[in-house]
Amino acid sequence: MRCDNYCPRCGELEESVTHAIFECPPALQVWSLSATPTGPEVFPVSSIYTNMDYLFWRKNSIIEPEQDRDPYPWIIWYIWKARNEKLFRGIDRDPLELVRYAESECRAWFEANEVIQPVPQGNNMVIPQVISLGNICLGCGWVWMDSRGKAQLMGLKNITRRESALHSEVEALQWAMENMLQHSTCQSFGTDCKDLIAMLEEPHAWPSFATELEKIETLRICFPEFSITHVPRTQNQFSDFLAKTA
């Protein structure tokens, strides 16, 4: 059976792994937009071994290993997913969108591995939380706090893993809002995901989340005084515990 070896994204006659991940113009644009240090004849180059050697080891001379939160494993993964979506579904993914997905997944992974110190809450607020557990499912939890910082109600469940951590954050907020409509009159929400807040403030800047944001907007009609604020992960131990339990 004869197979075409051309690149589905740029039309290159021979698509190698190096080309797909590091040399194809859309992939190059992703690397240029990412936080990974790049440079002519340094990275990326035409050798997959040289590229991986740079990402795993030589890059450490530029960024201290202890401070390295470079999302390059996720960037490689999302470049590969974008290549398959172009090949099998004819969908072109925006390079900046891929970088945002990768950074969001990377940030969620590092935050999930942080040691959390309990800090009491002092707001009447619902705080949803999402924790990634492998490739299949996610833990999702929320807690409703009164004005004295006492937990009045909690919820937890596991959900199917979405396209990105940010998609799961939106789903967690939607679930928390639906629960509040049933069980309380709370109007204030909190999250440790700054991207989620930015998305609600400027939904038109996130076209790939249009369907999810439309559901959130429909729910917001039922919250006349709806507000959402950033709550650091260190002050979010209840929701975090519920998400891990789920």
N, C-alpha and C positions, 0 to 999 in steps of 0.2 A: 504494500500500500504506500503510495507516494505522499509525502507530507510537505507542505510549504514551510520553509524555515525563515520566512521574512518576519520582520518586526511589525506587529499590528499597530504600534503607536507612531512610528516614524517612517516605515516602509523599507528600512535597511534589509538588504537581501539575506544576510546571515544574522540571526538573532542568537547570540550567546548569552550566558548568564551575566557575564561582565557587561555586555551591551545593555541588557534589560534593566539591570540595577544601577549601573554607574555611568553609562555612555549615552544612552538614549536621551535626546533633548528634553523631554518632559521630566525624566529622572534627574538630569543635570540641574534643571530648574529647581526641583525639590531640594537637592543638596545645597544649592546656592542660597535658598530661603531659610534653611535650617540653621541651628546653632552650631553645627559641626564645622570646625575650622577647615577651610578648603584653600587650595592654592595651585597655580600652574605647575605641572610635573611633580606635584606632591600628592594631591588627592582631589578628585578621583583620577585614576590613570587606567591604562588599558589592561592591566593585570589584576585579576580578582584576588590573587594571593597578596600582592602589594597593597591593595586597598584594604583587605581584612587585617593585614599586619599593621597598617596605619591606625585603623579604628580600635583594634584591641590593645596595641602596645605603644607605637611611636607617638600617637596623639597625647600620651601621658606626659610627654616633655613640654606640651603646650598647656594642658589643663591638669591640675593636681588630681590624682586618682580619687582622693577622698571627696573632692568637690565636683567630680565629673558626673553630671546628670544629663549627659548628651543622649538624646533619644534615638540614636542611630539604629538600634535593633528594631524599633517600631517603624522608623523611616523605611528601612529595607522591606519590612513586612507590608507596609501600605503601598510602596512602589509596586511590589509584586501583585497585590490585590488590584491596583489600578490597571496594571497590564492585563490581568485576566478579565476585568470588567470591560475593557476596550475590545478584547478578542472575542469574548463570548456574548456580550450584551450590547456592544457598540456604544458604551458610555465613556465620555471623556471626563476625567476628574481634574479639578483645579489643583495645581501644585501647592498653592498656599493652604488650601483646605486639607490636603494630605499632611502638611507640616503641622497644622493645628491638631488634627487627629492624633498624630504621633506624640506631640508634646503633651496632650491631655492624657493619653495612656501612660506615658512615662511618669508624669507627675502623680497620677493615681497610684502607680506601682510603688514609688518612693514613699508617698504619704501612708500607704497601707502598711509599710514596714517600719514606720516611726513608732517609738515608744510613747504612749499617750499618758500624760499625767492628769488625774481627775481634777477638774475645776468646776465649781458649782455655777449654774446658770442663774441669772437674775431677771430674765425677761419672760413675758408671756408670749411664747414663741414655739412654732413647730419647726424642727430641724431634721430634714431627711438626709440620709447618708447611703452611699453605695460603696461596696467593697467587692473587688474582683477576686474570684476564686477559680483559677484555672481557665480553660478555654470554653467551658460549656455554660456555667451558671454564674450569677452574681448574687451577693447578699444585699438586701435592701431594708433599711430600717428608718423609723422616725420616732420622735418623742415630743409630746406636747407639754411645755413647761408653763407654770403659772407665774405671776409677777414676783413671787417669793423664791423662784428657782426650784420649786418642787415639781416633780414629774406627775402629771395627772393621767396621762394615757400614753401607751407605746404601741408600736406596730412593727412587725417584721415579716418578710417573705423572701423567697428566692425567685429570680426572674431569669429568662433566657438571655444569654449574652448578646448585646447589640453590636452595631457596626463600630462603635467607639465608646469610651467611657463617658463622653459628654451626652451621647444618646441615652445612656442609662441614667445619668443625672436628671435629665428632663423627665424620663419615665418615673423616677422616684418622686420628683416634685409633684407630678400629676397625681400619683397615687396618694401622696400626703394630703393634697388639696381635696381630693374626693373623700378621704376619711374625715377631714375636718368639717366638711359640709354635713356629714352624717352625725358626728359626735360632739361638735363644739361650735362656738361662735368666734374662734380665733381668726384674726385677720393678718397676723404677722408671721412671716416665714424666715428661716435662716438656712444658709448653706455654706460649706467651705469651698465651693466651686465658683471662683470669680467669673469664669467663662459663662456659667449659667446665668449669672446676674447681667452680664453684658449682653447676652442673647435676648433676655427679656426686655432690656432697655432699647435695643436696636435690632428687632427681629428681621428687618429687611437686609441686614448685613450677613445673615446666616441662611441663605436660600435652601441649603441642603436639609435644613431642619423645619421647613415650612409646614409640613404635615403635623409634626409634634407640637410646634408653637401654636398652631391653630387650635389644638385641643386645650392648651394652657390658656389661651385668650378666651375661649368659651367658658372655661371654669372661672376666670377672673371676674366675669360679669356677676358671679354670685358672691364676690368679696368686695363690697363697696369701698373698703379701706385697705385693700390689699397692699402689702409691702414685703420686700425681701431684702435681707442684709447679709453681709459676709460675716460668718462666724468661724474663726480659726479652728483647725482640726484639734488643737490642744484644748479647746473649750467645748468640744463636741463629743465627749466620751460616751454619753448615753446612746446616741444614734450610731456611733461607731461600733459599740459593743453589740447592739442589736443586729447591725448589718453583718458583722463577723459571725454571730450566732446563726443567722439565717443561712 
